[in-house]
């Protein structure tokens, strides 16, 4: 056992508490990673505010990069010293989804985790501490199945690599994999936080001819232009009509990166016939999205997105290469670097919409 600091959610709608916890040594198939950086992502906030259920107490965080410190028996892919990104899309490799290339929907991830009869990976005074998305990256170390990690180049800065673990993989993956944007297409992205900016960047790399960013703040729209947007539009009640007028009938692809009922319906409403609307954001549980049945006759599609439909051990090293080539603009995405003790302030700033992404940097 090793004692580390971690940010724990003990009660919904209450601040995270930075406490000392004990993390176990790796057992069979497990890897102990010293966390270098963790992104402050809105997906965790859905659990923090009670919009989605999660077991408590739980270490929050899921978007991270670090260095392998120790490996358990049976681990062959990684060794101590390897630089890695964690991913919530851990995979068993043998279920029907994994075998048909949809490992992000793996149905047997429980096989990778310790059974309830075993001692927990993380505990405090004998009580199990749960891990958000089975990762729990708001901690000085993570103990994960080998299949939740990907090895990356030593040239990649780990604070920027952490963003690839969720925001960038989700946004770029939605463009490349889920919607499969074609060169020359017209694209709209609603919401210019980390995921939306990644979708803008991905659309530019994919060769979209026109990329329209939509947000509530001018500074976010200016940032979106640096990521490849050709136009920026402030949202409003008439945003669907304005986009249809601007594009002479609607867009080929729309990406919703906020996770609200209104913006999801707007994304679908902006489509031209045979267009695809991709809802990337996490719409709250038990909330419905209303669309006209008649609008489906013209081959319009509304699709969901699970972590950018990734094959993360292939996709994430590719994204690292894009960054090292200067094509993926991660340096511009990080608005602030903070400490673990600043995590609640980082969420407060995230909710104002004033930052693209804050990253917790661990000083070991």
WOFENKA-V135762 format. One record per pair of residues at least 6 apart in sequence whose C-alpha atoms are under 8 Angstrom apart, sorted by the first residue. I is the first residue (numbers start at 1). GAP is how many residues later the second one is. D is the distance in whole Angstrom. If there is no record, write none. Layout:
BEGIN
I,GAP,D / I,GAP,D
END
This chain:
BEGIN
1,21,6 / 1,22,5 / 1,23,5 / 1,24,6 / 2,20,5 / 2,21,5 / 2,22,7 / 2,23,8 / 3,17,6 / 3,18,6 / 3,19,4 / 3,20,6 / 4,16,6 / 4,17,6 / 4,18,6 / 4,19,7 / 4,135,7 / 4,136,6 / 4,137,7 / 5,13,7 / 5,14,5 / 5,15,5 / 5,16,6 / 5,134,6 / 5,135,6 / 6,11,8 / 6,12,5 / 6,13,6 / 6,14,6 / 6,15,7 / 6,53,7 / 6,132,6 / 6,133,4 / 6,134,7 / 6,334,8 / 7,9,6 / 7,10,5 / 7,11,4 / 7,12,6 / 7,52,6 / 7,53,6 / 7,131,6 / 7,132,6 / 7,333,7 / 7,336,8 / 8,8,5 / 8,9,5 / 8,10,6 / 8,11,7 / 8,49,7 / 8,50,5 / 8,51,4 / 8,52,6 / 9,6,7 / 9,7,5 / 9,8,7 / 9,39,7 / 9,47,7 / 9,48,6 / 9,49,5 / 9,50,6 / 9,51,7 / 10,6,7 / 10,7,8 / 10,46,6 / 10,47,5 / 10,48,7 / 11,37,8 / 11,45,7 / 11,46,7 / 12,35,7 / 12,36,5 / 12,37,5 / 12,38,6 / 13,35,6 / 13,36,5 / 13,37,7 / 14,34,7 / 14,35,8 / 15,329,6 / 16,327,8 / 16,328,6 / 18,322,8 / 18,323,7 / 20,104,8 / 21,101,7 / 21,102,6 / 21,103,5 / 22,100,6 / 22,101,5 / 22,102,6 / 23,98,6 / 23,99,5 / 23,100,7 / 23,118,8 / 23,119,8 / 23,120,7 / 24,96,8 / 24,97,5 / 24,98,6 / 24,119,8 / 25,7,7 / 25,45,8 / 25,47,8 / 25,118,8 / 26,6,6 / 26,44,7 / 26,45,6 / 26,46,5 / 26,117,7 / 27,44,8 / 27,45,5 / 27,46,7 / 28,44,5 / 28,45,5 / 28,46,6 / 28,47,7 / 29,42,8 / 29,43,6 / 29,44,6 / 29,45,5 / 29,46,5 / 29,83,8 / 29,116,6 / 29,117,6 / 30,41,6 / 30,42,5 / 30,43,8 / 30,45,7 / 30,113,7 / 30,114,5 / 30,115,4 / 30,116,5 / 31,37,7 / 31,38,8 / 31,39,6 / 31,40,5 / 31,41,6 / 31,44,8 / 31,112,6 / 31,113,5 / 31,114,6 / 31,115,6 / 32,36,6 / 32,37,6 / 32,38,5 / 32,39,6 / 32,109,7 / 32,110,6 / 32,111,5 / 32,112,7 / 33,33,6 / 33,34,5 / 33,35,4 / 33,36,5 / 33,37,7 / 33,108,6 / 33,109,5 / 33,110,6 / 33,111,8 / 34,32,6 / 34,33,5 / 34,34,6 / 34,35,6 / 34,106,6 / 34,107,4 / 34,108,7 / 35,29,7 / 35,30,6 / 35,31,4 / 35,32,7 / 35,102,7 / 35,104,7 / 35,105,5 / 35,106,5 / 35,107,7 / 35,327,7 / 36,28,8 / 36,29,6 / 36,30,4 / 36,31,7 / 36,104,8 / 36,122,6 / 36,123,7 / 36,325,6 / 36,326,5 / 36,327,7 / 36,328,8 / 37,27,6 / 37,28,6 / 37,29,7 / 37,121,6 / 37,122,5 / 37,125,6 / 37,322,7 / 37,323,5 / 37,324,4 / 37,325,6 / 38,23,7 / 38,24,7 / 38,25,5 / 38,26,4 / 38,27,7 / 38,99,6 / 38,100,7 / 38,121,7 / 38,124,6 / 38,125,8 / 38,321,6 / 38,322,5 / 38,323,7 / 39,22,8 / 39,23,8 / 39,24,5 / 39,25,6 / 39,123,6 / 39,124,6 / 39,318,7 / 39,319,6 / 39,320,4 / 39,321,6 / 40,21,7 / 40,23,8 / 40,303,8 / 40,306,7 / 40,307,7 / 40,317,7 / 40,318,6 / 40,319,6 / 40,320,7 / 41,20,8 / 41,22,7 / 41,126,8 / 41,316,8 / 42,308,8 / 43,239,7 / 44,16,7 / 44,17,6 / 44,18,8 / 44,88,8 / 45,302,8 / 46,6,6 / 46,236,8 / 46,238,8 / 47,6,6 / 47,7,6 / 51,233,6 / 51,234,7 / 52,232,7 / 52,233,6 / 54,78,8 / 55,75,7 / 56,73,7 / 56,74,7 / 57,72,6 / 57,73,6 / 58,71,6 / 58,72,4 / 58,73,5 / 58,74,6 / 58,78,8 / 59,70,7 / 59,71,6 / 59,72,5 / 59,73,6 / 59,77,5 / 59,78,7 / 59,79,6 / 59,80,7 / 60,71,7 / 60,72,5 / 60,76,5 / 60,77,7 / 60,78,6 / 61,71,6 / 61,74,7 / 61,75,5 / 61,76,4 / 61,77,5 / 62,24,7 / 62,25,7 / 62,26,7 / 62,70,7 / 62,71,7 / 62,73,6 / 62,74,6 / 62,75,5 / 62,76,8 / 62,103,8 / 62,104,8 / 63,23,7 / 63,24,7 / 63,74,7 / 63,99,6 / 63,100,6 / 63,101,8 / 63,102,5 / 63,103,5 / 63,104,8 / 64,21,6 / 64,22,6 / 64,23,8 / 64,73,6 / 64,97,8 / 64,98,4 / 64,99,7 / 64,101,6 / 65,18,7 / 65,19,6 / 65,20,4 / 65,21,6 / 65,93,6 / 65,94,7 / 65,96,6 / 65,97,5 / 65,100,7 / 66,17,6 / 66,18,6 / 66,19,7 / 66,92,7 / 67,13,8 / 67,14,6 / 67,15,6 / 67,16,5 / 67,17,6 / 68,10,8 / 68,11,7 / 68,12,5 / 68,13,5 / 68,14,5 / 68,15,6 / 68,16,7 / 69,10,8 / 69,11,5 / 69,12,6 / 70,9,7 / 70,10,5 / 71,7,7 / 71,8,7 / 71,9,7 / 75,71,7 / 77,69,8 / 78,68,8 / 78,73,7 / 82,69,7 / 82,70,8 / 83,68,6 / 83,69,6 / 83,70,7 / 83,71,7 / 84,65,6 / 84,66,5 / 84,67,5 / 84,68,6 / 85,64,6 / 85,65,5 / 85,66,7 / 85,67,7 / 85,76,7 / 85,77,6 / 85,79,8 / 85,80,6 / 86,49,8 / 86,62,6 / 86,63,5 / 86,64,7 / 86,79,6 / 87,48,8 / 87,61,5 / 87,62,6 / 87,63,8 / 87,78,5 / 87,79,7 / 87,225,8 / 88,45,6 / 88,46,7 / 88,47,7 / 88,60,6 / 89,14,7 / 89,15,5 / 89,16,8 / 89,17,8 / 89,59,7 / 89,218,7 / 89,221,8 / 89,223,8 / 90,13,8 / 90,14,7 / 90,16,8 / 90,19,7 / 90,55,8 / 90,57,5 / 90,58,4 / 90,59,8 / 91,7,7 / 91,12,6 / 91,13,7 / 91,15,6 / 91,17,8 / 91,18,6 / 91,56,6 / 91,57,7 / 92,6,7 / 92,11,8 / 92,14,7 / 92,16,6 / 92,17,6 / 92,19,7 / 92,20,7 / 92,55,7 / 93,6,7 / 93,10,7 / 95,11,7 / 95,12,7 / 95,13,7 / 96,10,8 / 97,6,6 / 97,7,8 / 97,8,6 / 97,9,6 / 97,10,7 / 98,6,8 / 98,7,8 / 98,8,6 / 101,210,7 / 102,207,7 / 102,208,8 / 102,209,7 / 103,207,8 / 103,208,7 / 104,202,7 / 104,203,7 / 104,205,6 / 104,206,6 / 104,207,7 / 105,201,8 / 112,33,6 / 112,35,8 / 113,32,7 / 114,6,7 / 114,7,8 / 120,8,6 / 120,9,8 / 121,7,8 / 121,22,7 / 122,6,6 / 122,7,5 / 122,8,7 / 123,6,5 / 130,6,8 / 134,10,8 / 135,7,7 / 135,8,8 / 135,9,7 / 136,6,7 / 138,202,7 / 138,222,8 / 139,201,8 / 140,222,7 / 149,164,8 / 150,162,7 / 150,163,5 / 150,166,8 / 151,162,8 / 151,166,8 / 152,165,6 / 152,168,7 / 153,164,8 / 153,167,8 / 156,164,7 / 156,168,7 / 159,200,7 / 159,202,7 / 160,170,6 / 160,171,7 / 160,174,8 / 161,159,7 / 163,167,8 / 164,152,7 / 164,155,7 / 164,156,8 / 165,151,8 / 166,141,7 / 167,27,6 / 167,28,5 / 167,31,7 / 168,26,7 / 168,27,6 / 168,30,5 / 168,31,8 / 169,29,8 / 169,138,7 / 169,139,6 / 169,141,7 / 169,143,8 / 169,146,8 / 169,147,7 / 169,150,8 / 170,25,7 / 170,28,8 / 170,110,8 / 170,135,8 / 170,136,7 / 170,137,4 / 170,138,4 / 170,139,8 / 170,140,8 / 171,24,5 / 171,25,6 / 171,26,7 / 171,27,5 / 171,28,4 / 171,29,8 / 171,31,7 / 171,109,8 / 171,137,6 / 172,26,5 / 172,27,5 / 172,28,8 / 172,29,7 / 172,30,5 / 172,31,8 / 172,136,7 / 173,26,8 / 173,29,8 / 173,134,7 / 173,135,4 / 173,136,6 / 173,137,6 / 174,6,8 / 174,25,7 / 174,104,7 / 174,106,7 / 174,131,7 / 174,133,8 / 174,134,4 / 174,135,7 / 175,6,6 / 175,24,6 / 175,27,6 / 175,28,6 / 175,31,8 / 175,133,8 / 176,26,7 / 176,30,7 / 177,131,6 / 177,132,6 / 177,133,7 / 178,100,8 / 178,127,7 / 178,130,6 / 178,131,6 / 179,74,8 / 179,97,7 / 179,99,7 / 181,22,7 / 181,25,7 / 181,27,7 / 181,72,7 / 182,24,7 / 182,25,7 / 182,26,7 / 183,23,6 / 183,24,4 / 183,25,5 / 183,26,7 / 184,23,6 / 184,24,5 / 184,25,4 / 184,26,7 / 185,22,8 / 185,23,5 / 185,24,6 / 185,25,7 / 185,67,6 / 185,68,8 / 186,22,6 / 186,23,6 / 186,24,5 / 186,25,6 / 186,26,8 / 186,65,5 / 186,66,5 / 186,67,7 / 187,16,7 / 187,21,7 / 187,23,6 / 187,24,5 / 187,25,6 / 187,64,6 / 187,65,6 / 187,66,5 / 187,67,6 / 187,68,8 / 188,23,6 / 188,24,5 / 188,25,6 / 188,26,7 / 188,63,7 / 188,65,6 / 188,66,5 / 188,67,6 / 189,7,6 / 189,10,7 / 189,11,7 / 189,22,8 / 189,23,6 / 189,24,5 / 189,25,6 / 189,65,6 / 189,66,5 / 189,67,6 / 189,68,7 / 190,6,7 / 190,23,6 / 190,24,5 / 190,25,6 / 190,64,8 / 190,65,6 / 190,66,5 / 190,67,6 / 190,68,7 / 190,73,7 / 190,77,7 / 191,6,8 / 191,22,7 / 191,23,6 / 191,24,5 / 191,65,7 / 191,66,5 / 191,67,6 / 192,21,7 / 192,22,7 / 192,23,6 / 192,28,6 / 192,29,7 / 192,32,7 / 192,65,7 / 192,164,7 / 193,27,8 / 193,64,8 / 193,160,8 / 193,162,7 / 193,163,5 / 193,164,7 / 194,139,7 / 194,162,5 / 194,163,6 / 195,62,6 / 196,59,8 / 196,60,8 / 196,61,5 / 197,27,6 / 197,30,7 / 197,136,8 / 198,29,8 / 199,56,8 / 200,11,7 / 200,13,7 / 200,24,7 / 200,27,6 / 200,28,6 / 200,29,6 / 201,26,5 / 201,27,6 / 201,28,8 / 201,127,7 / 201,128,7 / 203,8,7 / 203,25,8 / 204,7,8 / 204,23,8 / 204,24,5 / 204,25,7 / 205,122,7 / 210,19,8 / 210,20,6 / 210,21,8 / 211,17,7 / 211,18,5 / 211,19,5 / 211,20,6 / 212,17,6 / 212,18,6 / 212,19,5 / 212,20,6 / 212,21,7 / 213,8,6 / 213,11,7 / 213,16,6 / 213,17,8 / 213,18,6 / 213,19,5 / 213,20,6 / 214,7,7 / 214,18,6 / 214,19,5 / 214,20,6 / 214,21,6 / 215,6,6 / 215,17,8 / 215,18,7 / 215,19,5 / 215,20,6 / 216,18,5 / 216,19,6 / 217,17,7 / 218,16,7 / 220,136,8 / 221,11,5 / 221,12,7 / 221,13,8 / 222,10,7 / 224,8,8 / 225,6,7 / 225,7,7 / 227,102,6 / 239,27,8 / 240,26,6 / 240,27,8 / 240,29,6 / 240,30,5 / 241,29,8 / 243,7,7 / 243,8,8 / 243,27,6 / 244,6,4 / 244,7,7 / 244,26,6 / 244,27,8 / 249,22,8 / 249,23,6 / 250,20,5 / 250,21,5 / 250,22,4 / 251,19,6 / 251,20,5 / 251,21,5 / 251,24,7 / 252,19,6 / 252,20,6 / 252,22,7 / 252,23,5 / 252,24,6 / 253,18,7 / 253,22,6 / 253,23,5 / 253,24,6 / 253,25,8 / 254,13,6 / 254,14,7 / 254,16,7 / 254,17,7 / 254,22,6 / 254,23,5 / 254,24,6 / 255,12,7 / 255,22,6 / 255,23,5 / 255,24,6 / 255,25,7 / 256,7,6 / 256,8,6 / 256,11,6 / 256,21,8 / 256,22,6 / 256,23,5 / 256,24,6 / 256,25,6 / 257,22,7 / 257,23,5 / 257,24,5 / 258,22,8 / 258,23,5 / 258,24,7 / 259,20,7 / 259,21,7 / 259,22,4 / 259,23,4 / 259,24,4 / 259,25,7 / 260,21,7 / 260,22,7 / 260,23,5 / 260,24,7 / 261,22,6 / 261,26,7 / 261,27,7 / 261,28,6 / 264,15,6 / 264,25,7 / 265,24,6 / 265,25,7 / 265,26,7 / 267,10,6 / 267,11,8 / 267,12,8 / 268,8,8 / 268,9,5 / 268,23,8 / 268,32,8 / 268,33,8 / 268,34,7 / 271,6,7 / 271,29,7 / 272,28,7 / 273,25,5 / 273,26,6 / 273,27,6 / 274,24,6 / 274,25,4 / 274,26,5 / 274,27,7 / 275,24,7 / 275,25,5 / 275,26,6 / 276,24,6 / 276,25,5 / 276,26,6 / 276,27,7 / 277,23,8 / 277,24,6 / 277,25,5 / 277,26,6 / 278,24,6 / 278,25,5 / 278,26,6 / 278,27,7 / 279,23,7 / 279,24,6 / 279,25,5 / 279,26,6 / 280,24,6 / 280,25,5 / 280,26,8 / 280,28,8 / 319,9,7 / 322,6,5 / 323,6,7 / 323,7,7 / 333,23,6 / 333,24,6 / 334,22,7 / 334,23,5 / 334,24,6 / 334,25,7 / 335,20,6 / 335,21,6 / 335,22,5 / 335,23,6 / 336,19,8 / 336,21,7 / 336,22,5 / 336,23,6 / 337,21,6 / 337,22,5 / 337,23,6 / 337,24,6 / 338,8,8 / 338,20,7 / 338,21,6 / 338,22,5 / 338,23,6 / 339,21,5 / 339,22,6 / 339,23,7 / 340,20,6 / 340,21,7 / 340,22,7 / 343,17,7 / 346,12,6 / 349,6,7 / 350,6,8 / 350,7,8 / 350,8,8
END
